[in-house]
């Protein structure tokens, strides 16, 4: 009799364990991390504040049947500390407000058909917010943790002249390779981006800087545990693997923003 009770109980326990495991983070997800600390200002650097209203952040996810486009206009905030005499000493912290994200899709019937027009689908936008765990049913405390993408500059490299003050002209351009900590969905990975920096001068004083992507920045959603969810804390039956013809799990992100002196 004990055995008859014990065996089903064990089976139930194992089933619950498997369910809990299935609801856990992606196996390749980075560890959970707290918000990134503000960047330190180098002694000789000039401080620039990002102009949120003109900032542009977008992404594209290509798949055989469906393309997904994301637009997070006016979402960037933060500051850069640019050492104009040695740009490789520059630092900064950028934040992107994901509550401003709007998603569009472009579909076709099969791989031989033409893609249709790009349209906004309200249901898909709801799904994406659930994937990021910032949907309407997310607890306020959890939504606050997941709301922002953060990127903190750790290293700046350039093949050109790193002393901007020795360059001439009202617009002075440099190509940069920037490496830093990238935090999305409470998980931090290291990310490298190819960027173009333009410093605009008024006489001998910097008037503004602008930064934009030279090439898209790939983001591995599995490492940040961003995946199909039906609601907060509830994974969807469909996975990226089962949605492979419709969803690519590696969005290509592009950025563009301007910053002015403090």
C-alpha positions in Angstrom: 0.0 0.0 0.0 2.9 2.4 0.9 4.5 1.6 -2.4 1.2 2.3 -4.3 1.1 5.8 -2.7 4.8 6.5 -3.0 5.2 5.7 -6.7 2.5 8.1 -8.0 3.8 10.8 -5.5 7.3 10.4 -6.9 6.0 10.6 -10.5 4.0 13.8 -9.6 7.1 15.2 -7.9 9.2 14.5 -11.0 6.6 16.1 -13.2 6.5 19.2 -11.1 10.3 19.4 -11.2 10.3 19.2 -14.9 7.6 21.8 -15.2 9.6 24.1 -12.9 12.7 23.5 -15.0 10.7 24.3 -18.2 9.6 27.6 -16.6 13.1 28.5 -15.6 15.6 30.6 -17.5 17.1 29.6 -20.9 19.9 27.2 -20.3 22.4 29.5 -22.1 21.1 32.7 -20.3 23.6 35.0 -18.6 23.3 35.3 -14.8 20.8 37.9 -13.4 22.5 41.2 -12.7 21.5 44.5 -11.1 21.4 47.8 -13.0 24.7 49.1 -14.3 26.5 51.7 -12.3 27.0 55.2 -13.9 30.2 55.6 -15.9 33.1 57.4 -14.2 34.1 60.7 -15.7 37.8 60.8 -16.9 39.6 64.0 -15.6 40.1 65.5 -19.0 36.7 64.5 -20.5 33.8 66.7 -21.6 30.3 65.7 -20.5 27.5 65.4 -23.1 23.8 64.6 -22.4 21.9 62.5 -24.9 18.9 64.3 -26.5 16.2 61.8 -25.9 13.6 63.4 -28.3 15.8 62.9 -31.4 17.2 59.6 -30.5 16.6 56.6 -32.8 16.8 52.9 -31.9 15.6 50.2 -34.1 15.9 46.5 -34.8 15.1 44.0 -37.5 14.6 40.2 -37.3 14.6 38.4 -40.6 13.0 35.0 -41.1 11.8 33.0 -44.2 8.1 33.8 -43.7 8.0 36.9 -41.6 10.2 40.0 -40.9 9.8 41.8 -37.6 10.8 45.5 -37.2 11.1 47.3 -33.9 11.2 51.1 -33.4 12.1 52.7 -30.1 12.1 56.3 -31.1 12.8 59.0 -28.5 13.8 56.3 -26.0 17.5 57.0 -25.3 18.9 58.8 -22.3 22.2 59.0 -20.5 25.5 60.7 -20.9 28.9 60.4 -22.5 32.2 61.6 -21.2 34.3 62.3 -24.3 38.0 63.0 -24.0 38.5 65.2 -27.0 42.3 64.9 -26.8 42.2 61.1 -26.6 38.9 59.6 -27.6 40.0 56.1 -26.4 39.6 57.4 -22.8 35.9 58.2 -23.3 33.2 56.5 -21.2 29.4 56.6 -21.0 26.2 55.0 -20.0 23.2 54.8 -22.4 19.6 53.7 -21.4 16.8 52.7 -23.8 13.2 52.8 -22.5 11.5 49.6 -23.9 8.1 50.9 -22.9 8.4 53.0 -26.1 8.9 50.0 -28.3 6.5 49.6 -31.3 6.8 46.5 -33.4 5.8 46.0 -37.1 5.7 42.9 -39.3 6.1 42.1 -42.9 4.7 38.7 -44.0 4.5 36.4 -47.0 2.6 33.2 -47.7 5.7 31.1 -48.5 9.4 31.4 -49.2 8.8 32.0 -52.9 6.2 34.8 -52.5 6.9 38.5 -52.2 6.7 40.1 -48.8 3.6 42.3 -48.1 3.6 45.8 -46.7 5.0 46.6 -43.2 2.1 46.8 -40.7 1.6 47.2 -37.0 -0.2 44.3 -35.3 -1.5 45.1 -31.8 -1.6 41.5 -30.8 2.1 41.0 -31.8 3.0 44.2 -29.8 1.3 42.7 -26.7 3.2 39.4 -27.2 6.6 41.2 -27.5 5.9 43.1 -24.2 5.1 39.7 -22.6 8.4 38.3 -23.9 10.2 41.2 -22.3 8.1 40.8 -19.1 7.0 44.5 -19.2 3.4 43.7 -20.3 0.2 45.0 -18.5 0.1 42.0 -16.1 3.8 42.3 -15.0 4.1 43.4 -11.3 5.4 47.0 -11.1 8.6 46.0 -9.4 9.5 43.4 -12.1 8.5 45.8 -14.9 10.9 48.4 -13.5 13.7 45.9 -13.6 13.0 44.9 -17.2 12.0 48.3 -18.6 15.5 49.5 -19.7 18.3 48.3 -21.9 21.6 49.6 -20.6 25.0 49.9 -22.3 28.0 51.0 -20.4 31.2 51.9 -22.4 34.3 50.1 -21.1 36.7 50.4 -24.0 37.0 52.6 -27.1 39.3 51.9 -30.0 39.9 53.8 -33.3 42.2 53.3 -36.3 42.2 57.0 -36.9 43.6 60.0 -35.1 42.4 59.8 -31.5 43.0 63.5 -30.8 39.9 65.3 -32.1 41.2 68.7 -31.0 44.0 68.4 -33.7 41.5 67.8 -36.4 40.0 70.7 -38.4 36.6 71.7 -39.6 33.1 72.3 -38.2 32.4 68.5 -38.3 35.1 66.0 -37.3 34.4 62.3 -37.9 35.9 59.2 -36.4 35.1 55.5 -36.7 35.1 53.8 -33.3 35.0 50.2 -32.0 33.2 50.4 -28.7 33.1 47.5 -26.2 30.9 47.5 -23.1 28.4 45.9 -20.7 25.0 45.3 -22.4 22.1 44.7 -19.9 18.8 43.5 -21.2 16.0 41.7 -19.2 18.2 41.8 -16.1 21.1 39.9 -17.7 24.4 41.4 -18.7 26.7 40.4 -21.6 29.7 42.0 -23.2 28.9 43.7 -26.5 31.1 45.3 -29.2 29.7 47.9 -31.7 31.1 49.6 -34.7 30.1 53.3 -34.5 30.6 56.6 -36.2 31.3 59.6 -34.0 30.8 63.1 -35.4 31.8 66.1 -33.2 30.4 69.4 -34.3 32.4 72.5 -33.5 31.4 76.2 -33.1 34.8 77.8 -33.6 37.1 76.0 -31.2 34.4 74.7 -28.9 32.5 71.4 -29.3 28.8 72.1 -29.9 27.4 68.6 -30.0 28.3 65.0 -30.8 26.4 62.5 -32.8 26.8 58.7 -32.7 25.3 56.1 -35.1 25.8 52.5 -36.0 28.2 51.7 -38.8 26.7 48.2 -38.9 23.9 46.5 -37.0 24.6 45.1 -33.6 23.4 41.4 -33.1 21.7 40.6 -29.8 21.3 37.0 -28.7 17.9 36.9 -27.0 18.6 33.5 -25.5 21.4 34.9 -23.4 19.0 37.5 -22.1 16.2 35.0 -21.5 13.9 36.9 -23.9 11.6 34.3 -25.4 7.9 33.6 -26.2 5.7 34.1 -23.2 1.9 34.1 -23.0 1.9 36.3 -19.9 4.2 37.4 -17.1 6.1 34.3 -15.8 4.3 32.0 -18.2 6.2 30.6 -21.1 4.3 30.0 -24.4 4.0 26.5 -25.9 5.7 27.8 -29.0 9.5 28.3 -28.9 12.0 30.0 -31.1 12.7 26.6 -32.7 9.1 26.0 -33.5 8.7 29.5 -34.8 11.9 29.5 -36.8 10.2 30.3 -40.1 8.5 33.3 -38.5 10.9 34.6 -35.8 14.7 35.0 -35.8 16.1 35.0 -32.2 19.0 37.3 -33.1 17.7 40.8 -33.7 20.0 43.3 -35.5 20.0 46.6 -33.6 20.9 50.0 -35.0 21.2 53.3 -33.0 21.5 56.9 -33.7 21.5 59.8 -31.3 22.9 63.3 -30.6 24.3 64.7 -27.3 25.0 68.2 -26.3 27.4 69.6 -23.6 26.2 69.7 -20.1 
